[in-house]
Amino acid sequence: MNAEKTAYQSELLFNRLSKRYRHLKKWARRTGTNAFRLYDRDIPEIPLVLDLYDDAVSGALYKRPVEESDEAKSSEIWLSAMKAAAAKALDIPESRVFLKERRRMRNRQEIGDQYDKINDKGFYRDVIEGNLKFRVNLSDYLDTGLFLDARKKRALIRLEAEGKRVLNLFAYTCSLSVAAAIGGAKQVDSVDLSNTYLEWGKANFALNGLPLSDKYSFIRSDAILFLNQAKAKKSRWDIIILDPPSFSNSKKMQETLDIRRDYRELLGKSLTLLSPAGTLYLSTSAKGFHLQNEDFPGFIIKDLRPSLFDEDFRGKRIPACYSFSKV
């Protein structure tokens, strides 16, 4: 990619970010948040996704816009130019712009590295959503620890949680658990395979003034194993949150998980643990995912996605989200 073309694209990105930032910072101030999606491949030849977290940016390159020859060097030069453009548009130092490269996981059985640590800089920020706070790490993982496109989902869980027993499977950093706890849940159980993320979840609870107690449990377990054990104990929850990765081949799991293949089993086992008046929420970002409603007789299934778009995601793709409640 020649220098002239890179400079042109850099200018395009600067202009687009400047315009988006002027619009979204006013919206963010009104809604009480300091983190939002700035840019999502708006310009086809600049395939970046950029999120603002207070005074810093975390971003990803989804496809290198260069020819195969001399790809690595050209990509590095191009990314450096885009990073400079983003810093200039937002009036922040380049050291606060973190750009990572996401590879398409065609051979998922061999890769599965979405949650692996890729750095050790420890660059943290606290995201504010009203009176909720979440710790994010912009430097060390492909994902920051908080999915901004789930903002309205967190608000929904918080609204529904008062007096309820809540199970959060694949809890990640427990942001939905925090929302439920702040919403007045009677019990919140967070299940994840990763000790790292469960400890991160505990930090998020502390950040929100939620003391660790018997009301809040953090359980390291394979989800299917946990569901089988919970069924044997005849446990029940009023709200069950299912937000599995599209694919996982973690060595800690008994088997690989492919949500397109395994969702019926995962949902079926989870629904047996739902209280009579309870609600299960299923979310997935898996491309090509199709829910077969007829596989779940006796349940009212609603597609919640139209109600979950926020201003910074208008016109963009967000994860599918369905609610299940008994007829």
C-alpha positions in Angstrom: 0.0 0.0 0.0 1.6 3.3 -1.1 2.1 6.2 1.3 -0.3 8.5 -0.7 -3.2 6.0 -0.3 -2.4 5.5 3.4 -2.4 9.3 4.0 -5.7 9.6 2.2 -7.3 6.9 4.3 -5.9 8.5 7.5 -7.6 11.7 6.6 -10.9 9.9 5.9 -10.7 8.2 9.3 -9.8 11.5 11.1 -12.8 13.2 9.5 -15.2 10.4 10.3 -14.1 10.0 14.0 -14.2 13.8 14.5 -17.9 13.8 13.3 -18.9 10.7 15.3 -17.2 11.9 18.5 -18.9 15.3 18.4 -22.3 13.6 18.1 -21.8 10.7 20.5 -20.1 12.6 23.4 -23.3 14.7 23.7 -25.5 11.5 23.8 -23.1 9.8 26.2 -23.2 12.8 28.6 -27.1 12.7 28.6 -27.2 9.0 29.2 -24.5 8.9 31.8 -21.8 6.8 30.2 -18.2 7.3 29.3 -17.7 4.4 26.9 -19.2 3.9 23.5 -18.6 2.5 20.0 -17.0 5.2 17.9 -16.4 3.5 14.6 -17.4 0.1 13.1 -16.0 -0.4 9.6 -18.0 2.7 8.5 -15.6 3.1 5.5 -15.1 -0.3 3.8 -11.5 0.3 3.0 -10.8 1.0 6.7 -12.0 -2.2 8.4 -11.4 -1.1 12.0 -13.7 -1.2 15.0 -12.9 1.5 17.6 -14.4 1.9 21.1 -13.8 4.9 23.3 -13.3 4.1 27.0 -13.2 7.5 28.8 -9.9 9.0 27.6 -8.6 6.0 25.7 -9.4 3.8 22.7 -9.4 0.0 22.2 -9.7 -1.1 18.6 -9.4 -4.1 16.3 -8.4 -4.6 12.7 -10.6 -7.3 11.1 -8.9 -7.6 7.7 -5.6 -6.3 6.6 -6.2 -3.8 3.7 -2.9 -4.7 2.0 -1.7 -6.9 -0.8 -0.2 -10.2 0.3 3.3 -9.2 -0.8 5.1 -7.3 2.0 2.0 -7.6 4.1 3.4 -7.4 7.6 5.4 -4.3 7.0 2.6 -2.5 5.1 0.1 -3.5 7.7 2.3 -2.1 10.5 2.7 1.2 8.7 -1.0 1.4 7.9 -2.0 0.7 11.5 0.4 3.3 12.8 -1.2 5.9 10.5 -4.7 5.0 11.6 -3.6 5.1 15.2 -2.2 8.6 14.7 -5.5 9.7 13.0 -7.6 8.4 15.9 -5.4 10.1 18.5 -5.6 13.4 16.7 -9.4 13.2 16.2 -9.9 12.6 19.9 -7.1 14.8 21.1 -5.5 12.0 23.2 -1.9 10.7 23.2 -1.2 7.8 20.8 -0.1 5.8 23.8 -3.8 5.6 24.8 -4.8 4.0 21.5 -4.7 0.2 21.5 -5.2 -1.5 18.2 -5.2 -5.4 17.9 -5.6 -7.7 15.0 -8.5 -10.2 14.9 -8.0 -13.2 12.7 -10.9 -15.1 11.2 -10.9 -18.4 13.1 -11.4 -20.8 10.2 -9.7 -23.6 12.0 -11.4 -23.1 15.3 -10.6 -26.5 16.6 -6.9 -25.6 16.6 -7.1 -21.9 17.5 -9.7 -20.8 20.0 -7.6 -17.9 21.4 -10.1 -15.2 22.0 -9.5 -15.0 25.7 -5.8 -15.6 25.8 -3.6 -12.9 27.2 -1.6 -11.2 24.5 0.2 -8.5 26.5 1.0 -7.5 30.1 0.8 -3.7 30.2 -2.1 -3.6 32.5 -3.8 -0.4 31.1 -7.1 -0.1 32.9 -10.1 2.2 32.8 -13.4 2.2 34.7 -16.5 2.3 32.5 -19.5 4.2 33.9 -23.1 3.3 33.1 -25.3 5.4 35.3 -24.3 4.3 38.8 -22.8 1.1 37.5 -19.0 0.7 37.1 -17.0 -1.9 35.3 -13.2 -2.3 35.1 -11.8 -2.8 31.6 -8.3 -3.8 30.4 -7.5 -2.1 27.1 -4.0 -3.6 26.5 -3.8 -7.2 27.5 -6.6 -9.2 25.7 -8.4 -9.1 22.4 -11.6 -8.2 24.4 -11.5 -5.5 27.1 -13.7 -7.3 29.7 -17.0 -5.5 28.8 -19.2 -5.7 25.7 -20.5 -2.3 24.9 -23.3 -3.7 22.7 -24.8 -5.3 25.8 -25.4 -2.0 27.6 -29.2 -2.2 27.3 -29.2 -5.9 28.2 -27.4 -5.0 31.4 -30.1 -2.4 32.1 -32.8 -5.0 31.3 -31.4 -7.5 33.7 -31.0 -4.9 36.4 -34.7 -3.9 36.0 -35.9 -7.5 36.2 -33.7 -8.8 39.0 -35.3 -7.4 42.2 -36.0 -10.3 44.6 -34.9 -12.9 42.1 -32.5 -15.8 42.1 -30.1 -15.2 39.1 -27.8 -17.7 37.4 -25.2 -16.2 35.0 -23.6 -18.9 32.9 -20.4 -18.1 30.9 -20.3 -15.1 33.2 -17.0 -13.7 31.8 -16.2 -10.7 34.0 -19.6 -10.8 35.6 -21.0 -7.5 34.3 -24.5 -8.9 34.1 -24.1 -10.3 37.6 -23.2 -6.9 38.8 -26.3 -5.4 37.1 -28.5 -8.1 38.7 -27.0 -7.5 42.2 -27.4 -3.7 41.9 -31.0 -4.4 40.8 -31.7 -6.1 44.1 -31.4 -9.8 43.2 -31.8 -12.1 46.2 -29.1 -14.4 44.9 -26.5 -14.2 42.1 -24.5 -17.2 41.0 -21.8 -16.6 38.4 -20.3 -19.6 36.6 -17.2 -19.5 34.4 -14.3 -21.7 33.5 -11.7 -19.0 34.1 -10.4 -18.1 37.5 -8.9 -14.9 35.9 -12.3 -13.7 34.8 -14.1 -14.7 38.0 -11.5 -12.7 40.0 -12.1 -9.8 37.6 -15.8 -10.3 38.4 -15.2 -10.0 42.1 -13.3 -6.8 41.4 -16.3 -5.5 39.5 -18.5 -6.3 42.5 -16.1 -4.4 44.8 -16.0 -1.5 42.4 -19.8 -1.2 42.8 -19.7 -1.4 46.6 -21.1 -5.0 46.6 -19.4 -6.9 49.5 -18.8 -10.5 48.8 -21.2 -12.6 50.8 -23.3 -15.8 50.7 -25.7 -13.9 48.3 -23.0 -13.8 45.6 -21.2 -17.0 44.5 -18.4 -17.3 41.9 -18.2 -20.8 40.6 -15.4 -22.2 38.4 -17.0 -24.9 36.3 -17.7 -26.2 32.9 -21.3 -25.1 32.1 -22.7 -28.5 31.1 -21.1 -30.1 34.2 -22.6 -27.4 36.4 -26.1 -27.8 34.8 -26.0 -31.6 35.3 -25.1 -31.1 39.0 -27.7 -28.4 39.5 -30.4 -30.7 38.0 -29.4 -33.5 40.4 -29.8 -31.0 43.3 -33.1 -29.9 41.9 -31.9 -26.3 42.0 -34.0 -23.5 40.4 -33.4 -19.9 39.3 -35.9 -17.1 38.4 -33.5 -15.6 35.9 -31.0 -17.6 33.9 -28.5 -15.8 31.6 -26.9 -17.8 28.8 -24.2 -15.9 26.9 -21.8 -18.6 25.6 -18.9 -18.0 23.2 -19.6 -19.0 19.6 -16.9 -21.6 20.0 -14.6 -22.8 22.7 -12.0 -25.6 22.9 -10.6 -24.7 26.3 -8.6 -27.5 27.8 -10.6 -27.0 31.0 -13.8 -28.2 29.3 -14.8 -31.8 29.0 -15.7 -31.3 25.3 -15.5 -28.5 22.7 -18.4 -26.1 22.5 -19.9 -24.9 19.2 -23.1 -22.9 19.9 -24.6 -23.6 16.5 -24.3 -27.3 17.1 -24.8 -27.4 20.9 -27.4 -24.8 21.7 -30.3 -27.2 21.9 -28.6 -29.3 24.6 -27.4 -26.2 26.5 -30.8 -24.5 26.3 -32.6 -27.7 27.2 -30.6 -28.4 30.3 -30.9 -24.7 31.4 -34.6 -24.5 30.9 -35.2 -27.5 33.3 -33.7 -25.3 36.0 -36.0 -22.3 35.4 -38.6 -21.6 38.0 -42.3 -21.6 36.8 -42.5 -17.8 36.5 -38.9 -17.4 35.5 -37.1 -16.0 32.4 -34.1 -17.3 30.5 -32.1 -14.9 28.3 -30.0 -16.4 25.5 -27.5 -14.3 23.6 -25.1 -15.2 20.9 -22.9 -13.4 18.3 -22.4 -16.5 16.3 -22.9 -15.8 12.6 -25.4 -18.0 10.9 -27.1 -18.9 14.2 -30.8 -19.8 13.7 -33.1 -20.6 16.6 -35.6 -23.3 15.9 -38.6 -22.3 18.1 -40.4 -25.6 17.6 -37.6 -27.3 19.5 -38.8 -25.7 22.7 -42.5 -26.4 23.1 -44.2 -24.9 26.2 -42.1 -21.7 26.0 -42.9 -18.3 24.8 -39.8 -17.1 22.9 -39.2 -13.4 22.1 -36.5 -11.8 19.9 -35.3 -8.9 22.0 -32.7 -7.5 19.6 -34.9 -4.6 18.3 -35.2 -3.2 21.8 -31.4 -3.5 22.6 -29.9 -1.1 20.0 -28.4 1.9 21.6 -27.4 5.1 19.8 -23.8 4.1 19.1 -24.9 0.8 17.5 -27.6 2.1 15.2 -27.4 0.3 11.9 -24.8 -2.1 13.1 -24.9 -5.8 14.0 -25.4 -6.7 17.6 -25.6 -10.2 19.2 -28.9 -12.0 18.9 -30.9 -12.1 22.2 -33.9 -14.1 23.0 -36.1 -14.5 26.1 -37.7 -17.8 27.1 -40.6 -17.9 29.6 -43.1 -20.8 30.3 -46.5 -20.6 28.7 
